[in-house]
Amino acid sequence: MEQWLATAGSIMALVVAAVTAYSQWAKVRVDRRHGIGEHEMSMSRFGLESLQASLAAKDALISQYRERIDELDEELDAIRAERNHLLEEVERLKDLVLSMQKRLDDLERKA
Amino acid sequence: MRNDAYITEPPLAKFIDRGGRALAYLALSSFSFLQTHRPGSFISPHSLWDRYTVALAIAGSAIALVAAVACVFKRSQIELITLPLLIGVLAADALLAGGALGLRPHVFLVLASMLFVTARYNVLRLTQARARLVKTIKEG
């Protein structure tokens, strides 16, 4: 009885191992398709290189975002200046319309 | 000459690491293969159970050999695929030996080998996860 139990347990262990190995194989295939090969594995194995790569990538990302923020700030300043200019223009046109209206009223009164 | 206060990696660290691991796999392979050297193992197995035990030992030996070759040729992804199989075969071997013989030194030896392989498997899985993370960070 014990022997049969041990045999059944060993077969189960083998089946679980086969399923795990298949899933690992699938994962490795997906990794390779995404460009993660032996070189990337060995790069990430010893902490320092991977840390340096991550830090370099982080610095590059931060500088890229800073540049983009500066560009957006400049755009925002330009838009604000244009808005102020347009508001001034509207005020000037309003004044002009009022003065013309006044002048028209005067002319009508004289006539 | 480096100015580091401590040597972060000893000389030939990677070579010794890989060589030692390959030797361990080879030892495991030969150990499994020696399990087949019983009277009548190949020529006239007495029962289905005998055949199953011999097949298991041969499979374990072959898988450990593949792992050793992968280790020597720096193919950690192939090692990652073979290790679950090796763990499974060792677990099956330990169960069979424990069921047939009881808690003998053989069983503890197989369990110790299984723990060594499991530790290595976990290290490789962590390495795989870290490689994915580094790749994701690099790609932004």
gemmi code that builds the backbone of each chain (N, CA, C; Angstrom):
import gemmi

chains = {
    "A": [
        ("MET", (0.828, -1.212, 0.000), (0.000, 0.000, 0.000), (0.861, 1.260, 0.000)),
        ("GLU", (1.864, 1.253, 0.920), (2.769, 2.401, 1.017), (3.477, 2.639, -0.314)),
        ("GLN", (3.851, 1.515, -0.955), (4.579, 1.631, -2.221), (3.693, 2.251, -3.296)),
        ("TRP", (2.420, 1.864, -3.301), (1.503, 2.429, -4.289), (1.295, 3.917, -4.051)),
        ("LEU", (1.178, 4.270, -2.755), (1.006, 5.687, -2.423), (2.222, 6.490, -2.876)),
        ("ALA", (3.405, 5.935, -2.594), (4.645, 6.623, -2.989), (4.715, 6.768, -4.505)),
        ("THR", (4.306, 5.712, -5.224), (4.338, 5.767, -6.687), (3.361, 6.822, -7.206)),
        ("ALA", (2.158, 6.842, -6.628), (1.171, 7.844, -7.057), (1.682, 9.251, -6.763)),
        ("GLY", (2.277, 9.437, -5.578), (2.836, 10.752, -5.228), (3.945, 11.152, -6.163)),
        ("SER", (4.777, 10.198, -6.539), (5.888, 10.518, -7.437), (5.366, 10.892, -8.827)),
        ("ILE", (4.312, 10.207, -9.276), (3.740, 10.548, -10.584), (3.148, 11.966, -10.540)),
        ("MET", (2.485, 12.283, -9.406), (1.935, 13.639, -9.266), (3.046, 14.681, -9.294)),
        ("ALA", (4.146, 14.368, -8.584), (5.289, 15.299, -8.573), (5.818, 15.512, -9.985)),
        ("LEU", (5.877, 14.427, -10.748), (6.383, 14.538, -12.123), (5.445, 15.386, -12.982)),
        ("VAL", (4.131, 15.186, -12.795), (3.166, 15.957, -13.592), (3.279, 17.447, -13.262)),
        ("VAL", (3.354, 17.751, -11.949), (3.482, 19.167, -11.534), (4.770, 19.769, -12.101)),
        ("ALA", (5.855, 18.979, -12.060), (7.135, 19.468, -12.586), (7.034, 19.740, -14.078)),
        ("ALA", (6.340, 18.844, -14.799), (6.208, 19.035, -16.249), (5.411, 20.298, -16.550)),
        ("VAL", (4.333, 20.519, -15.804), (3.505, 21.719, -16.024), (4.320, 22.981, -15.723)),
        ("THR", (5.081, 22.952, -14.605), (5.901, 24.128, -14.248), (6.960, 24.396, -15.310)),
        ("ALA", (7.594, 23.317, -15.779), (8.633, 23.489, -16.806), (8.024, 24.064, -18.084)),
        ("TYR", (6.810, 23.601, -18.432), (6.157, 24.136, -19.641), (5.865, 25.627, -19.479)),
        ("SER", (5.362, 26.005, -18.281), (5.051, 27.430, -18.072), (6.328, 28.267, -18.113)),
        ("GLN", (7.422, 27.717, -17.565), (8.693, 28.447, -17.626), (9.165, 28.608, -19.066)),
        ("TRP", (8.981, 27.533, -19.845), (9.370, 27.576, -21.257), (8.590, 28.675, -21.981)),
        ("ALA", (7.266, 28.743, -21.691), (6.435, 29.775, -22.316), (6.909, 31.164, -21.905)),
        ("LYS", (7.234, 31.323, -20.615), (7.704, 32.633, -20.126), (9.007, 33.035, -20.814)),
        ("VAL", (9.919, 32.064, -20.930), (11.209, 32.365, -21.567), (11.003, 32.751, -23.028)),
        ("ARG", (10.064, 32.071, -23.693), (9.776, 32.407, -25.097), (9.270, 33.840, -25.215)),
        ("VAL", (8.330, 34.199, -24.311), (7.778, 35.574, -24.334), (8.893, 36.587, -24.047)),
        ("ASP", (9.751, 36.254, -23.057), (10.867, 37.153, -22.720), (11.769, 37.370, -23.922)),
        ("ARG", (12.086, 36.286, -24.603), (12.989, 36.409, -25.762), (12.352, 37.242, -26.857)),
        ("ARG", (11.025, 37.089, -27.005), (10.323, 37.890, -28.013), (10.392, 39.380, -27.661)),
        ("HIS", (10.431, 39.672, -26.341), (10.520, 41.070, -25.898), (11.972, 41.529, -25.733)),
        ("GLY", (12.904, 40.733, -26.216), (14.304, 41.158, -26.205), (15.048, 40.894, -24.915)),
        ("ILE", (14.507, 40.014, -24.057), (15.218, 39.676, -22.816), (15.914, 38.340, -23.038)),
        ("GLY", (17.195, 38.407, -23.356), (17.972, 37.186, -23.609), (18.948, 36.921, -22.489)),
        ("GLU", (19.972, 36.129, -22.826), (20.978, 35.783, -21.816), (21.745, 37.019, -21.342)),
        ("HIS", (21.982, 37.949, -22.280), (22.753, 39.143, -21.917), (22.018, 39.950, -20.841)),
        ("GLU", (20.703, 40.127, -21.046), (19.910, 40.905, -20.086), (19.862, 40.190, -18.729)),
        ("MET", (19.754, 38.835, -18.808), (19.734, 38.056, -17.550), (21.042, 38.239, -16.796)),
        ("SER", (22.167, 38.163, -17.523), (23.459, 38.276, -16.838), (23.703, 39.714, -16.376)),
        ("MET", (23.122, 40.686, -17.100), (23.266, 42.083, -16.670), (22.537, 42.328, -15.361)),
        ("SER", (21.394, 41.672, -15.203), (20.600, 41.936, -14.001), (21.018, 41.043, -12.834)),
        ("ARG", (21.917, 40.080, -13.104), (22.247, 39.112, -12.057), (23.050, 39.747, -10.927)),
        ("PHE", (24.086, 40.487, -11.282), (24.923, 41.103, -10.261), (24.453, 42.532, -10.086)),
        ("GLY", (23.932, 42.816, -8.919), (23.171, 44.026, -8.627), (23.705, 45.336, -9.162)),
        ("LEU", (25.043, 45.540, -9.131), (25.572, 46.873, -9.409), (25.239, 47.357, -10.811)),
        ("GLU", (25.485, 46.479, -11.809), (25.244, 46.901, -13.186), (23.781, 47.269, -13.407)),
        ("SER", (22.905, 46.405, -12.865), (21.479, 46.658, -13.075), (21.063, 47.951, -12.388)),
        ("LEU", (21.654, 48.179, -11.189), (21.323, 49.403, -10.463), (21.794, 50.624, -11.242)),
        ("GLN", (23.026, 50.523, -11.787), (23.547, 51.640, -12.574), (22.678, 51.891, -13.807)),
        ("ALA", (22.268, 50.783, -14.455), (21.414, 50.926, -15.644), (20.093, 51.583, -15.266)),
        ("SER", (19.514, 51.141, -14.130), (18.238, 51.720, -13.696), (18.404, 53.194, -13.380)),
        ("LEU", (19.528, 53.536, -12.687), (19.752, 54.942, -12.333), (19.941, 55.789, -13.584)),
        ("ALA", (20.705, 55.242, -14.557), (20.923, 55.982, -15.803), (19.590, 56.192, -16.516)),
        ("ALA", (18.782, 55.135, -16.549), (17.480, 55.238, -17.207), (16.610, 56.254, -16.476)),
        ("LYS", (16.660, 56.245, -15.140), (15.857, 57.176, -14.346), (16.302, 58.618, -14.631)),
        ("ASP", (17.625, 58.845, -14.644), (18.138, 60.192, -14.906), (17.717, 60.676, -16.295)),
        ("ALA", (17.815, 59.758, -17.278), (17.421, 60.126, -18.648), (15.953, 60.503, -18.684)),
        ("LEU", (15.115, 59.715, -17.990), (13.674, 60.000, -17.963), (13.399, 61.346, -17.309)),
        ("ILE", (14.098, 61.598, -16.170), (13.872, 62.864, -15.458), (14.269, 64.046, -16.338)),
        ("SER", (15.419, 63.929, -17.017), (15.849, 65.050, -17.864), (14.870, 65.266, -19.018)),
        ("GLN", (14.366, 64.137, -19.594), (13.385, 64.264, -20.671), (12.123, 64.987, -20.186)),
        ("TYR", (11.642, 64.580, -19.004), (10.419, 65.205, -18.476), (10.670, 66.674, -18.148)),
        ("ARG", (11.887, 66.990, -17.632), (12.191, 68.402, -17.325), (12.169, 69.242, -18.592)),
        ("GLU", (12.798, 68.698, -19.655), (12.792, 69.429, -20.926), (11.361, 69.688, -21.408)),
        ("ARG", (10.537, 68.654, -21.306), (9.140, 68.776, -21.753), (8.403, 69.808, -20.907)),
        ("ILE", (8.658, 69.817, -19.576), (8.008, 70.794, -18.687), (8.431, 72.209, -19.065)),
        ("ASP", (9.739, 72.380, -19.365), (10.218, 73.711, -19.775), (9.529, 74.164, -21.064)),
        ("GLU", (9.426, 73.235, -22.040), (8.764, 73.574, -23.309), (7.312, 73.988, -23.058)),
        ("LEU", (6.623, 73.216, -22.197), (5.217, 73.526, -21.913), (5.094, 74.861, -21.197)),
        ("ASP", (6.061, 75.158, -20.288), (6.041, 76.456, -19.601), (6.176, 77.596, -20.595)),
        ("GLU", (7.098, 77.425, -21.556), (7.275, 78.462, -22.569), (5.998, 78.672, -23.393)),
        ("GLU", (5.388, 77.532, -23.771), (4.133, 77.610, -24.535), (3.060, 78.336, -23.738)),
        ("LEU", (2.999, 78.003, -22.444), (1.996, 78.620, -21.566), (2.230, 80.126, -21.464)),
        ("ASP", (3.493, 80.526, -21.339), (3.815, 81.962, -21.276), (3.392, 82.664, -22.557)),
        ("ALA", (3.671, 82.021, -23.699), (3.300, 82.619, -24.981), (1.794, 82.771, -25.080)),
        ("ILE", (1.050, 81.737, -24.652), (-0.420, 81.783, -24.723), (-0.948, 82.883, -23.803)),
        ("ARG", (-0.343, 83.005, -22.593), (-0.792, 84.056, -21.663), (-0.563, 85.446, -22.268)),
        ("ALA", (0.626, 85.627, -22.890), (0.942, 86.928, -23.496), (-0.050, 87.243, -24.603)),
        ("GLU", (-0.362, 86.217, -25.411), (-1.326, 86.426, -26.501), (-2.701, 86.795, -25.949)),
        ("ARG", (-3.092, 86.113, -24.872), (-4.395, 86.380, -24.245), (-4.446, 87.822, -23.740)),
        ("ASN", (-3.371, 88.251, -23.065), (-3.331, 89.624, -22.559), (-3.415, 90.630, -23.700)),
        ("HIS", (-2.682, 90.318, -24.762), (-2.703, 91.210, -25.930), (-4.111, 91.313, -26.513)),
        ("LEU", (-4.784, 90.133, -26.619), (-6.144, 90.111, -27.169), (-7.094, 90.873, -26.258)),
        ("LEU", (-6.948, 90.741, -24.942), (-7.813, 91.468, -24.012), (-7.626, 92.980, -24.174)),
        ("GLU", (-6.362, 93.397, -24.324), (-6.084, 94.821, -24.541), (-6.723, 95.316, -25.834)),
        ("GLU", (-6.617, 94.449, -26.846), (-7.211, 94.796, -28.142), (-8.724, 94.941, -28.022)),
        ("VAL", (-9.354, 94.045, -27.282), (-10.813, 94.108, -27.070), (-11.177, 95.402, -26.360)),
        ("GLU", (-10.413, 95.743, -25.304), (-10.683, 96.992, -24.580), (-10.552, 98.201, -25.512)),
        ("ARG", (-9.494, 98.187, -26.317), (-9.266, 99.305, -27.247), (-10.428, 99.417, -28.241)),
        ("LEU", (-10.877, 98.232, -28.759), (-11.981, 98.258, -29.719), (-13.271, 98.727, -29.046)),
        ("LYS", (-13.479, 98.325, -27.800), (-14.670, 98.773, -27.070), (-14.656, 100.294, -26.933)),
        ("ASP", (-13.493, 100.832, -26.551), (-13.349, 102.288, -26.418), (-13.631, 102.992, -27.746)),
        ("LEU", (-13.097, 102.408, -28.805), (-13.287, 102.981, -30.143), (-14.756, 103.020, -30.522)),
        ("VAL", (-15.430, 101.867, -30.245), (-16.861, 101.784, -30.562), (-17.631, 102.836, -29.768)),
        ("LEU", (-17.280, 102.975, -28.491), (-17.967, 103.944, -27.637), (-17.751, 105.377, -28.142)),
        ("SER", (-16.490, 105.669, -28.502), (-16.193, 107.028, -28.978), (-16.909, 107.308, -30.298)),
        ("MET", (-16.968, 106.279, -31.176), (-17.657, 106.449, -32.453), (-19.154, 106.639, -32.239)),
        ("GLN", (-19.678, 105.878, -31.279), (-21.104, 106.002, -30.953), (-21.421, 107.409, -30.446)),
        ("LYS", (-20.499, 107.891, -29.601), (-20.673, 109.224, -29.034), (-20.643, 110.295, -30.140)),
        ("ARG", (-19.666, 110.063, -31.023), (-19.528, 111.016, -32.125), (-20.757, 110.997, -33.019)),
        ("LEU", (-21.279, 109.799, -33.272), (-22.491, 109.656, -34.079), (-23.673, 110.348, -33.422)),
        ("ASP", (-23.788, 110.162, -32.112), (-24.862, 110.822, -31.350), (-24.757, 112.337, -31.471)),
        ("ASP", (-23.501, 112.846, -31.358), (-23.273, 114.281, -31.479), (-23.689, 114.791, -32.851)),
        ("LEU", (-23.300, 114.038, -33.854), (-23.624, 114.435, -35.231), (-25.121, 114.427, -35.461)),
        ("GLU", (-25.785, 113.408, -34.918), (-27.251, 113.334, -35.069), (-27.919, 114.505, -34.367)),
        ("ARG", (-27.381, 114.827, -33.178), (-27.947, 115.940, -32.422), (-27.785, 117.267, -33.194)),
        ("LYS", (-26.613, 117.455, -33.790), (-26.346, 118.678, -34.553), (-27.251, 118.751, -35.787)),
        ("ALA", (-27.416, 117.583, -36.396), (-28.229, 117.563, -37.604), (-29.704, 117.838, -37.238)),
    ],
    "B": [
        ("MET", (44.951, 49.653, -10.048), (44.660, 49.321, -8.648), (43.402, 50.068, -8.206)),
        ("ARG", (42.449, 49.340, -7.676), (41.209, 49.985, -7.271), (41.348, 50.570, -5.878)),
        ("ASN", (40.614, 51.651, -5.639), (40.703, 52.306, -4.343), (39.594, 51.867, -3.396)),
        ("ASP", (38.836, 50.833, -3.797), (37.741, 50.379, -2.931), (38.281, 49.862, -1.612)),
        ("ALA", (37.518, 50.133, -0.546), (37.939, 49.633, 0.764), (37.797, 48.120, 0.820)),
        ("TYR", (36.795, 47.599, 0.119), (36.580, 46.156, 0.097), (36.484, 45.692, -1.352)),
        ("ILE", (36.888, 44.460, -1.584), (36.747, 43.896, -2.929), (35.308, 43.423, -3.044)),
        ("THR", (34.551, 44.032, -3.966), (33.120, 43.691, -4.048), (32.910, 42.291, -4.618)),
        ("GLU", (33.766, 41.896, -5.573), (33.666, 40.542, -6.111), (35.046, 39.912, -6.088)),
        ("PRO", (35.183, 38.714, -5.536), (36.498, 38.088, -5.558), (36.923, 37.763, -6.987)),
        ("PRO", (38.221, 37.627, -7.236), (38.668, 37.316, -8.597), (38.060, 36.007, -9.083)),
        ("LEU", (37.729, 35.967, -10.337), (37.147, 34.774, -10.981), (35.842, 34.331, -10.321)),
        ("ALA", (35.107, 35.304, -9.731), (33.884, 34.934, -8.993), (32.882, 34.221, -9.888)),
        ("LYS", (32.672, 34.803, -11.070), (31.646, 34.228, -11.945), (32.078, 32.845, -12.442)),
        ("PHE", (33.379, 32.741, -12.753), (33.894, 31.455, -13.264), (33.754, 30.365, -12.199)),
        ("ILE", (34.146, 30.707, -10.970), (34.072, 29.718, -9.880), (32.611, 29.349, -9.602)),
        ("ASP", (31.752, 30.359, -9.630), (30.327, 30.128, -9.390), (29.755, 29.154, -10.415)),
        ("ARG", (30.074, 29.452, -11.705), (29.530, 28.607, -12.780), (30.144, 27.205, -12.741)),
        ("GLY", (31.468, 27.157, -12.544), (32.148, 25.859, -12.522), (31.666, 24.983, -11.379)),
        ("GLY", (31.533, 25.598, -10.212), (31.067, 24.840, -9.048), (29.666, 24.302, -9.251)),
        ("ARG", (28.827, 25.133, -9.847), (27.443, 24.692, -10.075), (27.398, 23.571, -11.116)),
        ("ALA", (28.201, 23.714, -12.161), (28.241, 22.659, -13.191), (28.728, 21.346, -12.584)),
        ("LEU", (29.730, 21.434, -11.708), (30.222, 20.211, -11.053), (29.138, 19.584, -10.178)),
        ("ALA", (28.389, 20.438, -9.494), (27.300, 19.923, -8.644), (26.256, 19.205, -9.489)),
        ("TYR", (25.910, 19.804, -10.633), (24.936, 19.150, -11.521), (25.482, 17.828, -12.054)),
        ("LEU", (26.778, 17.830, -12.393), (27.389, 16.592, -12.905), (27.382, 15.508, -11.832)),
        ("ALA", (27.675, 15.918, -10.587), (27.646, 14.957, -9.476), (26.246, 14.388, -9.305)),
        ("LEU", (25.241, 15.272, -9.437), (23.844, 14.829, -9.312), (23.492, 13.865, -10.441)),
        ("SER", (23.994, 14.197, -11.632), (23.726, 13.346, -12.791), (24.336, 11.961, -12.594)),
        ("SER", (25.600, 11.929, -12.158), (26.245, 10.621, -11.966), (25.603, 9.859, -10.807)),
        ("PHE", (25.188, 10.586, -9.768), (24.500, 9.941, -8.639), (23.209, 9.272, -9.109)),
        ("SER", (22.441, 10.033, -9.942), (21.194, 9.450, -10.456), (21.490, 8.258, -11.351)),
        ("PHE", (22.540, 8.382, -12.170), (22.855, 7.290, -13.089), (23.282, 6.038, -12.320)),
        ("LEU", (23.998, 6.245, -11.201), (24.449, 5.089, -10.408), (23.277, 4.342, -9.777)),
        ("GLN", (22.123, 5.028, -9.655), (20.950, 4.356, -9.092), (20.447, 3.240, -10.010)),
        ("THR", (20.816, 3.349, -11.297), (20.345, 2.327, -12.243), (21.191, 1.054, -12.166)),
        ("HIS", (22.351, 1.121, -11.492), (23.259, -0.024, -11.439), (22.842, -1.000, -10.347)),
        ("ARG", (21.726, -1.629, -10.592), (21.284, -2.681, -9.689), (21.160, -3.957, -10.497)),
        ("PRO", (21.217, -5.092, -9.846), (21.185, -6.342, -10.606), (19.934, -6.429, -11.479)),
        ("GLY", (20.144, -6.608, -12.773), (19.016, -6.804, -13.683), (18.244, -5.553, -14.018)),
        ("SER", (18.814, -4.390, -13.722), (18.088, -3.146, -13.967), (17.785, -2.961, -15.437)),
        ("PHE", (18.818, -3.142, -16.271), (18.648, -2.901, -17.700), (18.197, -4.153, -18.433)),
        ("ILE", (18.745, -5.303, -17.981), (18.542, -6.521, -18.775), (17.154, -7.113, -18.537)),
        ("SER", (16.825, -7.337, -17.278), (15.513, -7.935, -17.026), (14.884, -7.302, -15.790)),
        ("PRO", (14.243, -6.110, -15.959), (13.558, -5.511, -14.815), (12.445, -6.443, -14.339)),
        ("HIS", (12.355, -6.607, -13.026), (11.423, -7.618, -12.505), (9.974, -7.195, -12.637)),
        ("SER", (9.724, -5.912, -12.458), (8.321, -5.489, -12.473), (8.212, -4.111, -13.108)),
        ("LEU", (6.959, -3.671, -13.248), (6.695, -2.331, -13.787), (7.305, -1.274, -12.882)),
        ("TRP", (7.218, -1.527, -11.575), (7.743, -0.570, -10.594), (9.256, -0.418, -10.773)),
        ("ASP", (9.948, -1.568, -11.020), (11.398, -1.524, -11.257), (11.714, -0.676, -12.487)),
        ("ARG", (10.937, -0.900, -13.546), (11.159, -0.149, -14.783), (10.946, 1.337, -14.553)),
        ("TYR", (9.903, 1.654, -13.808), (9.595, 3.051, -13.505), (10.744, 3.691, -12.727)),
        ("THR", (11.284, 2.971, -11.747), (12.391, 3.505, -10.941), (13.629, 3.743, -11.798)),
        ("VAL", (13.924, 2.770, -12.655), (15.102, 2.919, -13.528), (14.904, 4.085, -14.500)),
        ("ALA", (13.687, 4.190, -15.065), (13.403, 5.292, -16.006), (13.550, 6.632, -15.312)),
        ("LEU", (13.093, 6.681, -14.066), (13.186, 7.920, -13.289), (14.651, 8.299, -13.062)),
        ("ALA", (15.463, 7.313, -12.729), (16.890, 7.585, -12.483), (17.573, 8.051, -13.760)),
        ("ILE", (17.245, 7.408, -14.908), (17.854, 7.815, -16.178), (17.412, 9.228, -16.546)),
        ("ALA", (16.107, 9.505, -16.343), (15.600, 10.853, -16.664), (16.294, 11.893, -15.790)),
        ("GLY", (16.433, 11.598, -14.505), (17.100, 12.535, -13.592), (18.532, 12.788, -14.015)),
        ("SER", (19.215, 11.709, -14.399), (20.602, 11.838, -14.838), (20.698, 12.703, -16.095)),
        ("ALA", (19.802, 12.439, -17.050), (19.839, 13.199, -18.319), (19.520, 14.662, -18.077)),
        ("ILE", (18.515, 14.943, -17.250), (18.118, 16.352, -17.007), (19.242, 17.096, -16.280)),
        ("ALA", (19.875, 16.435, -15.299), (20.986, 17.085, -14.586), (22.152, 17.349, -15.541)),
        ("LEU", (22.344, 16.427, -16.481), (23.413, 16.618, -17.474), (23.108, 17.831, -18.366)),
        ("VAL", (21.847, 17.941, -18.789), (21.442, 19.104, -19.606), (21.664, 20.396, -18.812)),
        ("ALA", (21.308, 20.354, -17.518), (21.493, 21.548, -16.673), (22.974, 21.895, -16.556)),
        ("ALA", (23.827, 20.866, -16.440), (25.272, 21.108, -16.336), (25.804, 21.740, -17.626)),
        ("VAL", (25.358, 21.208, -18.768), (25.809, 21.756, -20.063), (25.326, 23.199, -20.217)),
        ("ALA", (24.057, 23.444, -19.839), (23.518, 24.809, -19.916), (24.310, 25.747, -19.022)),
        ("CYS", (24.713, 25.250, -17.869), (25.476, 26.064, -16.927), (26.863, 26.390, -17.481)),
        ("VAL", (27.502, 25.396, -18.089), (28.842, 25.613, -18.646), (28.784, 26.626, -19.790)),
        ("PHE", (27.755, 26.509, -20.638), (27.659, 27.393, -21.803), (26.859, 28.671, -21.529)),
        ("LYS", (26.667, 28.994, -20.273), (26.015, 30.247, -19.843), (24.613, 30.393, -20.423)),
        ("ARG", (23.854, 29.331, -20.393), (22.475, 29.409, -20.883), (21.527, 29.297, -19.688)),
        ("SER", (21.382, 30.413, -18.975), (20.599, 30.370, -17.740), (19.113, 30.175, -18.018)),
        ("GLN", (18.655, 30.595, -19.215), (17.230, 30.415, -19.509), (16.897, 28.935, -19.730)),
        ("ILE", (17.847, 28.188, -20.347), (17.624, 26.743, -20.504), (17.689, 26.070, -19.129)),
        ("GLU", (18.612, 26.551, -18.300), (18.723, 26.021, -16.934), (17.406, 26.240, -16.178)),
        ("LEU", (16.823, 27.441, -16.400), (15.565, 27.781, -15.737), (14.441, 26.837, -16.151)),
        ("ILE", (14.473, 26.365, -17.397), (13.426, 25.449, -17.861), (13.681, 24.030, -17.320)),
        ("THR", (14.966, 23.632, -17.244), (15.254, 22.246, -16.835), (15.112, 22.036, -15.318)),
        ("LEU", (15.323, 23.125, -14.543), (15.327, 22.934, -13.086), (14.000, 22.431, -12.494)),
        ("PRO", (12.819, 22.950, -12.944), (11.584, 22.374, -12.399), (11.477, 20.875, -12.664)),
        ("LEU", (11.925, 20.458, -13.856), (11.894, 19.016, -14.167), (12.793, 18.247, -13.215)),
        ("LEU", (13.986, 18.813, -12.966), (14.931, 18.146, -12.064), (14.361, 18.060, -10.648)),
        ("ILE", (13.729, 19.159, -10.217), (13.112, 19.158, -8.875), (12.033, 18.080, -8.807)),
        ("GLY", (11.217, 17.994, -9.870), (10.154, 16.994, -9.899), (10.702, 15.582, -9.841)),
        ("VAL", (11.755, 15.327, -10.629), (12.342, 13.974, -10.649), (12.951, 13.639, -9.286)),
        ("LEU", (13.618, 14.613, -8.686), (14.225, 14.366, -7.369), (13.146, 14.129, -6.311)),
        ("ALA", (12.059, 14.906, -6.403), (10.962, 14.709, -5.445), (10.362, 13.321, -5.613)),
        ("ALA", (10.166, 12.922, -6.872), (9.610, 11.588, -7.135), (10.551, 10.509, -6.607)),
        ("ASP", (11.859, 10.711, -6.824), (12.854, 9.754, -6.340), (12.814, 9.653, -4.819)),
        ("ALA", (12.730, 10.843, -4.165), (12.705, 10.853, -2.699), (11.459, 10.141, -2.182)),
        ("LEU", (10.329, 10.363, -2.845), (9.079, 9.712, -2.410), (9.171, 8.197, -2.564)),
        ("LEU", (9.708, 7.768, -3.719), (9.820, 6.324, -3.961), (10.774, 5.677, -2.967)),
        ("ALA", (11.940, 6.346, -2.775), (12.931, 5.766, -1.856), (12.402, 5.763, -0.432)),
        ("GLY", (11.715, 6.851, -0.049), (11.149, 6.916, 1.298), (10.077, 5.865, 1.495)),
        ("GLY", (9.243, 5.645, 0.446), (8.187, 4.646, 0.551), (8.742, 3.233, 0.643)),
        ("ALA", (9.834, 2.997, -0.096), (10.359, 1.625, -0.150), (11.310, 1.328, 1.010)),
        ("LEU", (12.156, 2.306, 1.336), (13.233, 2.020, 2.299), (13.029, 2.676, 3.658)),
        ("GLY", (12.127, 3.664, 3.723), (12.012, 4.436, 4.957), (13.022, 5.568, 4.941)),
        ("LEU", (13.185, 6.223, 6.085), (14.072, 7.393, 6.107), (15.531, 6.953, 6.187)),
        ("ARG", (16.088, 6.683, 5.036), (17.498, 6.280, 4.945), (18.340, 7.471, 4.492)),
        ("PRO", (19.686, 7.379, 4.601), (20.539, 8.487, 4.137), (20.290, 8.868, 2.685)),
        ("HIS", (19.949, 7.874, 1.859), (19.680, 8.150, 0.445), (18.576, 9.205, 0.297)),
        ("VAL", (17.515, 9.047, 1.076), (16.382, 9.970, 0.989), (16.823, 11.376, 1.377)),
        ("PHE", (17.604, 11.483, 2.455), (18.056, 12.810, 2.899), (18.993, 13.446, 1.870)),
        ("LEU", (19.808, 12.595, 1.245), (20.714, 13.099, 0.209), (19.923, 13.671, -0.973)),
        ("VAL", (18.905, 12.931, -1.382), (18.071, 13.406, -2.501), (17.333, 14.677, -2.112)),
        ("LEU", (16.831, 14.731, -0.865), (16.116, 15.936, -0.418), (17.060, 17.136, -0.359)),
        ("ALA", (18.301, 16.884, 0.088), (19.285, 17.979, 0.137), (19.578, 18.488, -1.269)),
        ("SER", (19.724, 17.561, -2.209), (19.958, 17.973, -3.610), (18.775, 18.778, -4.127)),
        ("MET", (17.581, 18.322, -3.751), (16.375, 19.016, -4.202), (16.338, 20.445, -3.654)),
        ("LEU", (16.738, 20.621, -2.399), (16.762, 21.961, -1.807), (17.782, 22.851, -2.521)),
        ("PHE", (18.955, 22.265, -2.843), (19.969, 23.027, -3.579), (19.420, 23.491, -4.921)),
        ("VAL", (18.780, 22.570, -5.633), (18.234, 22.909, -6.961), (17.106, 23.929, -6.821)),
        ("THR", (16.274, 23.783, -5.785), (15.168, 24.727, -5.573), (15.704, 26.130, -5.297)),
        ("ALA", (16.777, 26.198, -4.485), (17.374, 27.510, -4.200), (17.870, 28.164, -5.489)),
        ("ARG", (18.536, 27.374, -6.298), (19.044, 27.896, -7.577), (17.894, 28.342, -8.490)),
        ("TYR", (16.813, 27.551, -8.490), (15.642, 27.877, -9.304), (15.049, 29.224, -8.867)),
        ("ASN", (14.971, 29.432, -7.545), (14.429, 30.696, -7.045), (15.324, 31.868, -7.431)),
        ("VAL", (16.650, 31.658, -7.345), (17.595, 32.719, -7.740), (17.379, 33.076, -9.209)),
        ("LEU", (17.234, 32.052, -10.045), (17.047, 32.312, -11.482), (15.724, 33.018, -11.765)),
        ("ARG", (14.688, 32.646, -11.010), (13.391, 33.310, -11.201), (13.478, 34.778, -10.807)),
        ("LEU", (14.178, 35.061, -9.695), (14.370, 36.453, -9.284), (15.164, 37.216, -10.342)),
        ("THR", (16.194, 36.543, -10.888), (17.005, 37.173, -11.943), (16.137, 37.506, -13.149)),
        ("GLN", (15.273, 36.577, -13.504), (14.371, 36.791, -14.644), (13.452, 37.992, -14.389)),
        ("ALA", (12.905, 38.052, -13.169), (12.009, 39.166, -12.834), (12.772, 40.486, -12.872)),
        ("ARG", (14.042, 40.471, -12.372), (14.832, 41.706, -12.355), (15.205, 42.126, -13.785)),
        ("ALA", (15.483, 41.146, -14.634), (15.811, 41.461, -16.025), (14.625, 42.125, -16.713)),
        ("ARG", (13.410, 41.606, -16.424), (12.207, 42.223, -16.997), (12.049, 43.661, -16.511)),
        ("LEU", (12.296, 43.866, -15.195), (12.155, 45.198, -14.606), (13.145, 46.174, -15.243)),
        ("VAL", (14.391, 45.742, -15.364), (15.421, 46.606, -15.949), (15.058, 46.954, -17.386)),
        ("LYS", (14.565, 45.951, -18.125), (14.161, 46.182, -19.515), (13.019, 47.208, -19.585)),
        ("THR", (12.039, 47.051, -18.678), (10.901, 47.980, -18.660), (11.366, 49.396, -18.340)),
        ("ILE", (12.275, 49.520, -17.352), (12.764, 50.860, -16.983), (13.537, 51.479, -18.136)),
        ("LYS", (14.364, 50.658, -18.788), (15.172, 51.176, -19.898), (14.292, 51.655, -21.051)),
        ("GLU", (13.217, 50.872, -21.311), (12.344, 51.264, -22.420), (11.428, 52.423, -22.047)),
        ("GLY", (11.335, 52.713, -20.739), (10.512, 53.852, -20.273), (9.037, 53.527, -20.370)),
    ],
}
model = gemmi.Model(1)
for chain_id, residues in chains.items():
    chain = gemmi.Chain(chain_id)
    for i, (resn, *xyz) in enumerate(residues, 1):
        res = gemmi.Residue()
        res.name, res.seqid = resn, gemmi.SeqId(i, " ")
        for name, pos in zip(("N", "CA", "C"), xyz):
            atom = gemmi.Atom()
            atom.name, atom.element = name, gemmi.Element(name[0])
            atom.pos, atom.b_iso = gemmi.Position(*pos), 0.0
            res.add_atom(atom)
        chain.add_residue(res)
    model.add_chain(chain)
structure = gemmi.Structure()
structure.add_model(model)
structure.setup_entities()
